[in-house]
Amino acid sequence: MPDVPAHTTVSLLEAIDANTQRARTLASGLSRQQFNWQPAAGVWSIGQNLGHLNILDGKASLEAIRTSVAQGRAAGCTGTGPFRCGVVAAKFVGSQMPPVTRKFKAPKAFEAPPDLVPEATLAEYLGSSAELRELVKSADGLDLTRIRTILPALPALLRPILKMSLVARLALITTHDARHFWQIEQIRQRADFPK
């Protein structure tokens, strides 16, 4: 499993910017057919990969991070970093690093539909990324290891119990996004990708 590096707000912003650029490069200008083309049965299209990120990185996730940043700021929980993920979180984040060597089955709730509008799906991702970028900037100077955040993807009863450090949550988002952009690159490079 790859080693998960320590993070600062600067490194997290760089990762968000890299993912944003990859989204623009890989998903801009595609026809609806190209965007929704599946290489094989059960293999996600470009649109489904991007739509999946919109579901996971969307409103609930951003709100949880916003709340954690505000609580950390109010509590005076400051720190300079670089910040490391805990052992368990580091294994989880490391498991998401591209290139993809191990596949995971996403729960149905986090699967995007098979027919998506390219421009709208990309715009949603870029909007969420811009919002995440602002949240990371607002967290500068906070101790990203000590501040904890809920995981909206978990069942409601588990959320108060299984929290993650803010640095781990932000690293997980940027790493998971990079994983799906790697998968999108593989689709774009296929010889049978629609022209």
C-alpha positions in Angstrom: 0.0 0.0 0.0 1.4 3.5 -0.9 2.7 5.7 1.8 0.3 8.6 2.6 2.2 11.9 2.8 1.8 14.5 5.4 -0.4 17.4 4.3 -0.6 21.1 4.7 -3.3 23.4 3.5 -1.0 24.3 0.5 -0.6 20.6 -0.5 -4.3 20.0 -0.2 -5.1 23.1 -2.3 -2.6 21.9 -4.9 -4.4 18.5 -5.0 -7.7 20.2 -5.5 -6.4 22.3 -8.3 -4.8 19.3 -10.0 -8.1 17.4 -9.8 -10.0 20.4 -11.1 -7.6 20.7 -14.1 -8.0 17.0 -14.8 -11.8 17.3 -14.7 -11.6 20.1 -17.3 -9.1 18.3 -19.5 -10.8 14.9 -19.4 -14.5 15.8 -19.4 -14.8 19.0 -21.4 -16.1 19.0 -24.9 -17.3 15.4 -24.9 -20.5 14.4 -26.7 -23.2 12.9 -24.6 -22.4 9.5 -26.2 -18.7 9.7 -25.3 -19.5 11.0 -21.8 -21.9 8.1 -21.1 -20.1 5.3 -23.0 -19.3 2.2 -20.9 -16.3 0.1 -21.9 -18.1 -3.0 -20.7 -21.2 -4.1 -18.7 -20.8 -3.0 -15.1 -17.9 -0.7 -15.9 -18.6 3.0 -15.2 -18.6 5.6 -17.9 -16.8 8.9 -17.6 -20.1 10.5 -16.6 -20.7 7.9 -13.9 -17.2 8.4 -12.5 -17.7 12.1 -12.3 -21.3 11.8 -11.1 -20.2 9.5 -8.3 -17.7 12.2 -7.2 -20.6 14.7 -7.2 -22.6 12.5 -5.0 -19.8 11.9 -2.5 -18.2 15.4 -2.5 -21.5 17.3 -2.7 -23.6 19.3 -0.3 -23.6 17.0 2.7 -19.8 16.5 2.6 -19.1 20.2 2.2 -21.5 21.1 5.0 -19.8 18.6 7.4 -16.4 20.1 6.6 -17.7 23.6 6.9 -19.1 22.8 10.4 -15.8 21.2 11.5 -13.7 24.2 10.4 -16.1 26.6 12.2 -16.0 24.5 15.4 -12.2 24.2 15.2 -11.9 27.9 14.7 -14.3 28.7 17.6 -12.4 26.3 19.9 -9.0 27.9 19.0 -7.7 24.6 17.8 -4.7 25.9 15.9 -1.6 24.2 14.5 1.0 24.7 11.8 1.4 21.2 10.3 2.3 19.3 8.2 -0.4 17.0 9.4 -0.5 13.2 9.2 -3.4 10.9 9.0 -3.8 8.3 11.8 -2.8 4.7 11.0 -6.3 3.4 10.1 -7.2 6.5 8.1 -3.9 6.4 6.3 -4.6 2.8 5.2 -8.0 3.9 3.9 -6.6 6.9 2.1 -3.7 4.8 0.7 -6.2 2.2 -0.7 -7.7 5.0 -2.9 -4.4 6.1 -4.5 -4.1 5.6 -8.2 -3.2 3.6 -10.2 -6.1 1.4 -9.3 -4.9 -2.0 -8.3 -7.9 -3.0 -6.1 -11.5 -2.3 -7.0 -14.2 -1.4 -4.5 -18.0 -1.8 -5.0 -19.8 1.5 -4.4 -23.0 1.3 -2.4 -26.1 1.9 -4.7 -26.7 5.3 -3.1 -23.4 6.5 -4.4 -23.8 5.2 -8.0 -24.5 7.8 -10.6 -27.2 7.1 -13.3 -26.0 5.8 -16.7 -27.2 8.8 -18.7 -25.8 12.2 -17.6 -25.6 15.6 -19.2 -21.8 16.3 -19.7 -21.9 20.1 -19.2 -24.1 20.0 -16.1 -22.2 17.1 -14.5 -18.8 18.8 -15.0 -20.2 22.2 -13.8 -21.4 20.5 -10.6 -18.0 18.9 -9.9 -16.2 22.2 -10.6 -18.6 24.1 -8.3 -18.1 21.6 -5.4 -14.3 21.7 -6.0 -14.3 25.5 -5.8 -16.3 25.4 -2.6 -13.9 22.7 -1.1 -11.0 24.9 -2.1 -12.5 27.8 -0.1 -13.1 25.6 2.9 -9.4 24.4 2.9 -8.2 28.0 2.6 -10.5 28.9 5.6 -8.9 26.1 7.6 -5.4 27.5 7.2 -3.8 27.8 10.7 -6.0 25.1 12.2 -4.8 21.8 13.6 -6.2 19.5 10.9 -5.3 16.4 12.9 -7.1 17.3 16.1 -10.3 18.6 14.4 -12.7 15.8 13.7 -15.5 15.6 11.1 -18.4 13.3 10.5 -18.6 11.2 7.4 -22.0 11.8 5.8 -21.7 8.6 3.7 -22.1 6.5 6.9 -25.5 5.6 8.3 -26.9 8.3 10.6 -26.4 6.2 13.8 -22.7 5.7 13.1 -21.8 9.3 12.2 -21.4 10.6 15.8 -19.2 7.6 16.7 -17.0 7.1 13.6 -15.4 10.5 12.9 -12.3 11.2 10.9 -9.6 13.9 11.4 -10.1 16.8 9.1 -6.7 16.2 7.4 -7.7 12.6 6.7 -11.1 13.6 5.3 -9.6 16.2 3.0 -6.9 13.8 1.9 -9.5 11.1 1.2 -11.5 13.4 -1.0 -8.6 14.6 -3.1 -7.1 11.0 -3.3 -10.5 9.4 -4.2 -11.1 12.1 -6.8 -7.6 11.4 -8.3 -8.4 7.7 -8.4 -11.5 8.3 -10.5 -9.7 10.7 -12.8 -7.1 7.9 -13.4 -10.1 5.6 -14.3 -11.5 8.2 -16.7 -8.0 8.5 -18.3 -8.1 4.7 -18.9 -11.5 5.1 -20.6 -10.3 8.0 -22.8 -7.2 6.0 -23.9 -9.1 2.9 -25.0 -8.9 2.1 -28.8 -12.7 1.5 -28.8 -13.6 4.9 -27.2 -16.2 6.6 -29.4 -14.6 9.2 -31.8 
